[in-house]
Amino acid sequence: MRRVVITGLGVLTPIGNNVPDFWEALKQGKSGAGLITRFDPSRFKTKFACEVKNFNPLDFMDKSDARKYDAFTQYALATVQQALKQADVDFEKLGRNRVGVIWGSGNGGITTFEQQITEFNAGDGTPRFSPFFIPKIITDIAAGVISIKYGLRGVNFATVSACSTSNTAIIEAFNYIKWGKADMIITGGSEASVSQASVGGFNAARALSTLNESPTEASKPFDVNRDGFVIGEGAGAIILEELEHAKKRSAHILAEIAGGAMAADAYHLTGTHPDGEGAILGMNLALQDAEITEQQIDYLNAHATSTQQGDTSELRAIASVFRANSHLNISATKSMTGHLLGAAGVVEAIACIKAITDQIVPPTINTKMVDPEFDGRFNLTLKTAQQKR
């Protein structure tokens, strides 16, 4: 079976617009939360979010292209450019038929959709829509735009699996290369989700934190007083390659993907199974795919959104799979970035890769009273980064 390695990374997050800045902010325990600037939040129960800051799309594309793309596609292009630069990819020397793009987004162009429908409803009823309306909102447009920009004719599609979206994209890319259907795949996910519809919808579902007086302390994974997640936005890109392909072009290898798997709770429309049955199955299948045991894992970046049921469910799943693995380090970086929805998985995968390369575990901030479900079996990294043990 072919081996799959990682040769390039790119990120755009509420705490850093490139990998070095993002990683440094994680190590320092910096929160990206603040008052919403994308719209007037005064009428909403939640008035804060983790927004991307100081992003100028014209640093990555010309003005005419920027007008054609929703922010989630702009974010995708920005991170892919970073990742390709780190991977030192020259497409003139590669077989473009064997290079693909698998990219995810949970909401696609939700801001564009919201704006166009608002303008339509405010008008005289005449359907005046932008010719770019549909291309800007569909979820797979980012994957298509990336392939067009670089002339890539390999596999090309989008994944949508809620919070697991970009994890799904990475696993699909891993499998396509492992199975011999591609030599290189650009993968990851992007989300531009700080919109009135998103915040209003999640408020209605009682999923968001409403700690408006202290936004930077609102995301508190595993804390007994957690009251919901902090919505975020951003993107992450990873360049995956078949090992011999990477060696042939003398690429610098950052890490290797040993295995991956997916499973479902088959339980509820929005809630996770109380005992984390789907997560247990997924983790066990991933270990099986990688042909390793739970005792060989020394760092786990938890999903940990800061919802009551979700965090408890995840803790029970971790306890079931890892049992007495006393050297397992756990941290929840959503305490700093917020929940990037469809982009969460890839951004946290990049945090894992940096943890491996630098042998440092990023912290979990804001957590003061750890949920009794944690019961001290594992090393939950709090407040400050630490060397892996």
C-alpha positions as CSV (number, residue, x, y, z in Angstrom):
1,M,0.0,0.0,0.0
2,R,1.3,3.4,-0.9
3,R,2.4,5.8,1.9
4,V,1.1,9.3,2.1
5,V,3.1,12.3,3.5
6,I,2.5,16.0,4.1
7,T,4.8,18.5,2.4
8,G,3.0,21.9,2.8
9,L,0.7,23.8,5.1
10,G,-1.3,27.0,5.0
11,V,-3.7,28.6,7.4
12,L,-5.9,31.7,7.8
13,T,-7.4,31.9,11.3
14,P,-8.7,34.3,13.9
15,I,-5.3,34.2,15.7
16,G,-2.9,34.2,12.7
17,N,-2.9,34.5,8.9
18,N,-0.1,32.1,8.3
19,V,1.3,29.0,10.0
20,P,4.2,30.7,12.0
21,D,1.8,33.4,13.4
22,F,-0.9,30.8,14.1
23,W,1.4,28.5,15.9
24,E,3.0,31.2,18.0
25,A,-0.4,32.5,19.0
26,L,-1.5,28.9,20.0
27,K,1.6,28.4,22.1
28,Q,1.0,31.8,23.8
29,G,-2.6,31.0,24.5
30,K,-4.0,33.9,22.6
31,S,-7.8,34.2,22.0
32,G,-9.2,35.4,18.7
33,A,-12.6,36.3,20.1
34,G,-14.0,39.8,20.0
35,L,-17.1,41.9,19.1
36,I,-18.5,41.0,15.7
37,T,-17.6,43.5,13.0
38,R,-19.1,41.7,10.0
39,F,-22.6,43.1,10.9
40,D,-24.3,45.0,13.7
41,P,-24.7,42.3,16.4
42,S,-26.7,44.5,18.8
43,R,-30.0,42.6,18.2
44,F,-28.4,39.1,18.7
45,K,-28.0,37.1,21.9
46,T,-24.4,36.5,21.0
47,K,-22.5,39.6,20.0
48,F,-19.0,38.2,19.5
49,A,-17.1,35.8,17.3
50,C,-13.6,34.7,16.3
51,E,-13.2,36.6,13.0
52,V,-10.3,36.6,10.6
53,K,-8.4,39.9,10.9
54,N,-6.4,42.0,8.5
55,F,-7.2,39.8,5.5
56,N,-6.9,41.5,2.1
57,P,-7.9,39.2,-0.8
58,L,-5.9,41.4,-3.2
59,D,-2.8,40.0,-1.6
60,F,-3.7,36.7,-3.2
61,M,-5.8,37.5,-6.3
62,D,-6.7,40.4,-8.6
63,K,-9.7,42.6,-8.0
64,S,-11.8,41.0,-10.8
65,D,-11.4,37.5,-9.3
66,A,-12.0,38.8,-5.7
67,R,-15.4,40.1,-6.9
68,K,-16.4,36.7,-8.2
69,Y,-15.6,34.8,-5.1
70,D,-17.3,34.6,-1.7
71,A,-15.0,35.0,1.3
72,F,-14.8,31.2,1.8
73,T,-13.3,30.8,-1.6
74,Q,-10.9,33.7,-1.1
75,Y,-9.8,32.1,2.2
76,A,-9.2,28.8,0.3
77,L,-7.0,30.4,-2.3
78,A,-5.0,32.2,0.3
79,T,-4.1,29.1,2.3
80,V,-3.5,27.0,-0.8
81,Q,-1.0,29.6,-2.0
82,Q,0.8,29.4,1.4
83,A,0.9,25.6,1.4
84,L,2.2,25.3,-2.2
85,K,4.9,27.7,-1.4
86,Q,6.1,25.8,1.6
87,A,5.9,22.5,-0.4
88,D,8.0,24.2,-3.2
89,V,5.6,22.8,-5.8
90,D,6.4,23.6,-9.5
91,F,3.4,22.3,-11.5
92,E,5.4,22.7,-14.7
93,K,7.4,19.7,-13.6
94,L,4.5,17.6,-12.4
95,G,1.9,15.5,-14.2
96,R,-1.2,17.7,-13.6
97,N,-3.5,14.8,-14.5
98,R,-2.3,13.1,-11.2
99,V,-2.8,16.2,-9.0
100,G,-6.3,16.7,-7.5
101,V,-8.2,18.9,-5.1
102,I,-10.5,17.7,-2.4
103,W,-11.8,20.7,-0.4
104,G,-14.6,21.1,2.2
105,S,-16.9,23.8,3.5
106,G,-19.9,23.3,5.8
107,N,-21.8,26.4,4.7
108,G,-20.3,27.5,1.4
109,G,-21.2,31.0,0.4
110,I,-23.7,31.7,3.2
111,T,-22.9,35.4,3.4
112,T,-23.4,35.9,-0.3
113,F,-26.7,34.0,-0.1
114,E,-27.8,36.1,2.8
115,Q,-26.9,39.4,1.0
116,Q,-28.6,38.5,-2.3
117,I,-31.8,37.3,-0.7
118,T,-31.9,40.5,1.5
119,E,-31.4,42.7,-1.5
120,F,-34.1,40.8,-3.4
121,N,-36.6,41.1,-0.6
122,A,-35.9,44.8,-0.2
123,G,-36.6,45.5,-3.9
124,D,-39.7,45.7,-6.0
125,G,-39.9,42.0,-6.5
126,T,-38.0,42.0,-9.8
127,P,-35.5,39.2,-9.7
128,R,-32.2,41.0,-9.9
129,F,-29.5,38.6,-9.0
130,S,-25.7,38.7,-9.6
131,P,-24.6,36.3,-12.4
132,F,-22.0,35.1,-9.9
133,F,-24.7,34.4,-7.3
134,I,-24.8,30.6,-7.8
135,P,-21.0,30.1,-8.5
136,K,-20.3,32.1,-5.3
137,I,-22.5,30.0,-3.0
138,I,-22.1,26.4,-4.1
139,T,-19.9,24.4,-1.8
140,D,-17.6,22.8,-4.4
141,I,-16.7,26.1,-6.1
142,A,-13.5,26.5,-4.0
143,A,-12.2,23.1,-5.2
144,G,-13.0,24.1,-8.7
145,V,-11.4,27.5,-8.5
146,I,-8.2,26.0,-7.0
147,S,-8.0,23.5,-9.9
148,I,-8.6,26.2,-12.5
149,K,-5.9,28.5,-11.0
150,Y,-3.2,25.8,-11.1
151,G,-4.5,23.7,-14.1
152,L,-5.0,20.6,-12.1
153,R,-7.0,17.9,-13.8
154,G,-7.0,15.2,-11.2
155,V,-9.9,14.3,-8.8
156,N,-11.9,17.3,-7.8
157,F,-14.8,17.5,-5.4
158,A,-16.1,19.0,-2.2
159,T,-16.9,17.3,1.1
160,V,-19.7,18.4,3.5
161,S,-20.0,16.6,6.8
162,A,-20.8,19.4,9.3
163,C,-17.9,19.9,11.9
164,S,-16.0,17.0,10.3
165,T,-16.0,18.5,6.8
166,S,-12.3,19.1,6.4
167,N,-11.3,16.0,8.3
168,T,-13.4,14.1,5.7
169,A,-11.6,15.9,2.9
170,I,-8.2,14.9,4.3
171,I,-9.2,11.3,4.7
172,E,-10.6,11.2,1.2
173,A,-7.4,12.7,-0.2
174,F,-5.3,10.2,1.9
175,N,-7.3,7.3,0.5
176,Y,-7.2,8.5,-3.1
177,I,-3.4,8.7,-3.0
178,K,-3.1,5.4,-1.0
179,W,-5.2,3.6,-3.6
180,G,-3.0,4.9,-6.5
181,K,-5.6,7.3,-8.0
182,A,-3.5,10.4,-7.5
183,D,0.1,11.4,-6.6
184,M,-0.6,14.7,-5.0
185,I,-3.8,16.3,-3.6
186,I,-4.5,19.7,-2.3
187,T,-6.9,19.3,0.6
188,G,-8.4,21.2,3.5
189,G,-11.4,23.4,4.1
190,S,-12.6,27.0,4.5
191,E,-15.5,28.7,6.2
192,A,-16.7,32.3,6.2
193,S,-19.5,31.7,8.7
194,V,-19.7,34.9,10.7
195,S,-23.0,36.0,9.3
196,Q,-26.4,37.1,10.6
197,A,-28.0,33.8,9.5
198,S,-25.3,31.7,11.1
199,V,-25.2,33.5,14.4
200,G,-29.0,33.8,14.5
201,G,-29.5,30.1,13.6
202,F,-27.0,28.8,16.2
203,N,-28.5,31.2,18.8
204,A,-31.9,29.7,18.1
205,A,-30.4,26.2,18.6
206,R,-28.9,27.4,21.9
207,A,-25.5,26.3,20.7
208,L,-23.5,29.5,21.0
209,S,-22.0,31.0,24.2
210,T,-23.6,34.3,25.3
211,L,-20.8,35.4,27.5
212,N,-20.8,38.9,25.9
213,E,-19.1,40.6,28.8
214,S,-15.9,38.4,28.4
215,P,-15.6,37.2,24.8
216,T,-12.0,36.1,25.1
217,E,-13.0,33.8,28.0
218,A,-16.1,32.4,26.4
219,S,-14.7,29.3,24.7
220,K,-13.9,27.0,27.7
221,P,-13.7,23.3,26.6
222,F,-14.4,20.8,29.3
223,D,-15.1,23.4,31.9
224,V,-18.1,22.7,34.1
225,N,-19.4,26.2,33.4
226,R,-19.2,26.0,29.6
227,D,-22.2,27.5,27.9
228,G,-21.7,26.9,24.2
229,F,-19.2,27.4,21.4
230,V,-17.8,30.6,19.9
231,I,-18.3,30.7,16.1
232,G,-15.2,31.3,14.1
233,E,-14.0,31.5,10.5
234,G,-10.9,30.7,8.5
235,A,-9.3,28.1,6.4
236,G,-6.5,25.5,6.3
237,A,-4.7,23.8,3.4
238,I,-2.5,20.7,3.4
239,I,-0.5,19.3,0.5
240,L,-0.6,15.5,0.5
241,E,1.8,13.4,-1.6
242,E,2.7,9.8,-2.2
243,L,6.0,9.2,-0.4
244,E,8.1,8.3,-3.4
245,H,6.6,11.2,-5.4
246,A,7.7,13.6,-2.7
247,K,11.2,12.0,-2.4
248,K,11.7,12.2,-6.2
249,R,11.2,16.0,-6.2
250,S,13.3,16.3,-3.0
251,A,10.4,17.7,-1.0
252,H,10.7,18.4,2.7
253,I,8.4,15.9,4.5
254,L,6.7,17.4,7.5
255,A,4.7,14.3,8.7
256,E,3.0,11.1,7.5
257,I,-0.6,10.1,7.7
258,A,-0.7,6.6,9.0
259,G,-4.5,6.0,8.9
260,G,-7.9,7.5,9.0
261,A,-11.5,6.5,9.4
262,M,-15.1,7.8,9.6
263,A,-18.1,6.7,11.5
264,A,-21.6,8.0,12.5
265,D,-23.5,8.1,15.8
266,A,-26.8,7.4,14.0
267,Y,-28.4,9.0,17.0
268,H,-29.7,12.6,16.7
269,L,-30.2,15.5,14.2
270,T,-27.7,17.8,15.9
271,G,-26.5,16.1,19.2
272,T,-23.8,13.5,19.7
273,H,-24.5,10.2,21.3
274,P,-24.2,10.6,25.1
275,D,-21.5,7.9,25.3
276,G,-19.8,8.9,22.1
277,E,-20.5,5.7,20.2
278,G,-19.7,7.1,16.7
279,A,-16.5,8.7,18.0
280,I,-15.4,5.4,19.6
281,L,-16.0,3.5,16.4
282,G,-14.2,6.1,14.3
283,M,-11.1,6.3,16.5
284,N,-10.9,2.5,16.7
285,L,-11.2,2.1,12.9
286,A,-8.5,4.8,12.5
287,L,-6.1,3.0,14.8
288,Q,-6.9,-0.3,12.9
289,D,-6.2,1.4,9.6
290,A,-2.9,2.8,10.8
291,E,-2.0,-0.6,12.3
292,I,-1.1,0.9,15.7
293,T,-2.5,0.7,19.2
294,E,-4.0,3.4,21.4
295,Q,-0.8,3.3,23.6
296,Q,1.2,4.7,20.7
297,I,-0.8,7.9,20.6
298,D,0.8,10.7,22.7
299,Y,-1.3,13.8,21.6
300,L,-5.0,14.3,20.9
301,N,-6.4,17.6,19.7
302,A,-10.0,17.3,21.0
303,H,-13.0,18.5,19.1
304,A,-14.2,20.1,22.3
305,T,-16.5,22.9,21.2
306,S,-17.5,23.9,24.8
307,T,-21.1,22.6,24.5
308,Q,-22.3,20.7,27.5
309,Q,-23.4,17.5,25.8
310,G,-20.7,17.5,23.1
311,D,-17.7,17.8,25.4
312,T,-19.1,15.1,27.8
313,S,-19.7,12.7,25.0
314,E,-16.2,13.2,23.6
315,L,-14.6,12.7,27.0
316,R,-16.5,9.4,27.4
317,A,-15.3,8.3,23.9
318,I,-11.7,9.2,24.7
319,A,-11.8,7.3,28.0
320,S,-13.3,4.3,26.2
321,V,-10.7,4.2,23.5
322,F,-7.5,5.2,25.3
323,R,-8.4,3.6,28.7
324,A,-5.3,3.8,30.9
325,N,-3.0,5.6,28.4
326,S,-1.5,7.9,31.1
327,H,0.9,9.5,28.7
328,L,-1.8,10.9,26.4
329,N,-1.6,14.7,26.1
330,I,-4.9,16.4,25.3
331,S,-5.6,20.0,24.4
332,A,-8.5,21.9,22.8
333,T,-7.4,24.7,20.5
334,K,-10.9,25.9,19.9
335,S,-10.5,27.7,23.2
336,M,-8.4,30.1,21.1
337,T,-9.6,29.9,17.5
338,G,-13.3,29.4,18.2
339,H,-15.2,26.8,16.2
340,L,-14.3,27.1,12.5
341,L,-17.1,24.7,11.5
342,G,-16.1,23.1,8.2
343,A,-12.5,24.4,8.5
344,A,-12.0,23.2,12.1
345,G,-10.6,19.8,11.3
346,V,-7.9,20.9,9.0
347,V,-6.8,23.8,11.2
348,E,-6.6,21.4,14.2
349,A,-4.7,18.9,12.0
350,I,-2.1,21.6,11.3
351,A,-1.9,22.2,15.0
352,C,-1.2,18.5,15.5
353,I,1.5,18.5,12.8
354,K,3.2,21.4,14.5
355,A,2.9,19.6,17.8
356,I,4.8,16.7,16.2
357,T,7.5,18.7,14.5
358,D,8.2,21.0,17.5
359,Q,7.3,18.4,20.2
360,I,5.1,21.0,22.0
361,V,1.5,20.6,23.1
362,P,-0.5,23.8,22.7
363,P,-2.6,24.8,25.7
364,T,-6.3,24.8,26.5
365,I,-7.2,28.3,27.8
366,N,-10.1,29.5,29.9
367,T,-10.8,26.0,31.5
368,K,-10.7,26.6,35.3
369,M,-13.0,23.8,36.7
370,V,-12.5,20.6,34.7
371,D,-15.5,18.4,34.1
372,P,-15.5,15.5,36.5
373,E,-15.9,13.2,33.4
374,F,-12.2,13.9,32.8
375,D,-11.3,12.3,36.2
376,G,-7.5,12.9,35.8
377,R,-6.8,9.9,33.6
378,F,-5.1,12.0,30.9
379,N,-2.9,15.1,30.7
380,L,-5.1,18.0,29.8
381,T,-2.8,20.8,28.9
382,L,-4.0,24.0,30.5
383,K,-3.0,27.7,30.2
384,T,0.5,27.3,28.8
385,A,2.1,25.2,26.1
386,Q,4.4,22.4,27.3
387,Q,6.8,19.8,26.0
388,K,5.2,16.6,25.1
389,R,5.7,14.0,27.8
